[in-house]
Amino acid sequence: MIVVFPNGNADITADTVSASPAQRGGGRGGPGGGFDSWGTPFEKDLLQDIVPYIESHYSVYTDREHRALAGLSMGGGQTLNIGFSHIDKFAWIGGFSSAPNTKAPAELVPDLTAAREKLKLLWLGCGNRDGLIRISQGVHNYLKQNGVPHVWHVDGNAHDTTEWDNNLYLFSQRIFKKLGRCRCISSLEETV
């Protein structure tokens, strides 16, 4: 398994990494503090540069059944936005503490049938002390109402590294394995 952790901000390049915050334009999302580079520009980087680079430089399977996408916070939102739009490229999707950059549920899942039938594992995780839990809950509720199988993992953490480490560990234990369709297993980790 090859794991790649790209910076989800497409404005961060080799040149801007070494620049001072003042030279970069400083804000949290990118130059000037905007979040535009976390959307379509990163999606293009991922699909047109990162995935093809990995496939051309490493001995990997190149089909969707052998490709997973996961992220935390804004990366969780990116994962859901990109993953649902490209079910033809990703069979395993994990969003951990997904942030407000996550599309509204009805827009997020453009093809409910494909989500139901083609995703091998869809993992949504968030701590019950996370101020952004409403984002993940909204996605969970929409998926549940529309019969899309997924794991809804809620624990006692917040928007923090313990939450993300736990979800990454649990998600990674289930990917690339033959699994039956997910069903409910407990109130803290509900698979629907």
N, C-alpha and C positions, 0 to 999 in steps of 0.2 A: 504494500500500500504506500503510495506517495501522498503526503499531505503538504499542501501549499497554503501559506498564510499571506495572501497579498494585502497591501494596504488598500482598503476599499475606497479611498479618496483618489480619484484619477488625477487630481492636480499635484499629487506628491510624486515627483520624479527624482531621478538621480541628482539632478541639479538643485531641486528645492529641499531635499533632505539635509544637505550640508549648509543651506542658507539659514540665517538667523530668523526668528519669528517676524521681525520687522521687515526683512527682505521678502519673506514668504507672503506677507499680507496678513499674517496672524490669525485668523479666527478658527474656531473649533472645526468647522466643516471644510474649510479651504480658504483660498485667498479672499479676503474681505469678510470671512465668516459665513459665507454661503454654503449651501448643501447641494448645489447643482452637480458637482463633480462626483457625488455619491450615487447618482442615478444612471442615466443612459451612458455617460462617458465610461463609468466603471463597467457597466454591462458589456459595452463594446470591447473594452480592454480584456475582460474575462473571456468572452466568447471568440474574439478575433485574434487575440495575442497570447494570453496565458494558456488556455487549453491547447491551442495548436502547438505552442512551444513545447509543452510537456509531452504531447504526443509525438513530436518530431525528434525529441532529444532523449527520451526514455522508452524502455520497452514496457509499454502499458497497453491494456485493452482499450479500444477507442469507442466502444458502444456505450449507450446510456446505462445499461445494466451494471456497468463497472465504473460509474462516475457518480459521486455524491457531492452535495453542496451544503455547507452549514456555515452559520455565522452568529455572532453575538451583538446585541444592542443594534446599532445602525447596520452592522453586518447581518444581523438577523432579519432586519427589514429587507436588505438587499437580497439575501438568500431567498426569502419568500417571493419577492417581486420578480427576480430573475428565474428562480426555479419553476414557479407556476407558469410563467410565460414560455418556458423552454423544457417542458416535460419530455420532449423528444430528445433532449440532451442529458437530463438528470433523472435517475430513478429513485434516488435517496435524498431527501431534503430535511434539514434540521434548522429551525429558527429558535434561538435562545434569547429571551428577554427582548424580543423585537421592538424596535424604537418607532417613533411616529412617522418615520419615512416609509413605513409599510403602507402599501395601498389599501384603500377601503376594501373589505372582504369581497363584495360583489365584483369589483374591478380586479382584485388580486387573483381570483380564480376564474379565468376566462373560459375554461372548458372543464366543467364539473365531471363530465363523463370520463375524460382523460385522467383527471386527478383520481377518480374512483378506481379506474381499471389499470392504470399504468404505473402509479407510484408504488414502489416496493416498501418504502417506509417514509412516513411524514411525521416528523417529531416537532412538537411545540412545547417549549419548556419555559417556565418563568417562576420566580420566587413570589410567595404571597406577601412579602414585604417590599416588593418592587413597585415604585410609584408609576411604572409604565405597564403594569399587568393588564390594564384595560385593553391594550393593543392586542396582546396575545389572546386574551379572553374573547375579544370580538371575533378574531379569526377562528378560534376553537368553536365558538357557538355557531358561526356560519357553516363551518365544515360539518359539525354534528347535525345541524338542521338539514343539510343537503346530502347526508349519508356518505361523506368522504372519510374513509378510514384514516385514523391518525392516532398518535400517542399524545396525550395532554398531560405533561409532567409538571406538577406544582409541588414545590417544597417550601421550607421555611426561610429561604434566603432572600436577599434583596437584589438590587442591580449591581452585582459584584462578582469578583473573580471566582469565589466559591461556587456560586450559581452556574457560571459558565463552564468552569472545570468539570463539575458534576455532570452537566448535560452533555458536554463533549465526550466525556468518558462513557456515559450510558448510550449515547447515540452511536459512538464508534464500535461498541460491543455488538451492535445489531446490524450494521451495514455489511453488504456483500455476502449475506448469508441467505439461504433459502428459508423464507418465513411464510407461515400461513397468513391470511388476512388478519389484521389486528382487531381485537375485541377488548372490552373492558376487563381490567384485571384488579384495580383498586381505586379508591377515591383520590389518592395522591398521584397515582400514575394511571390515568384512565386512557385506555386504547379504544377508540370508537371507530 
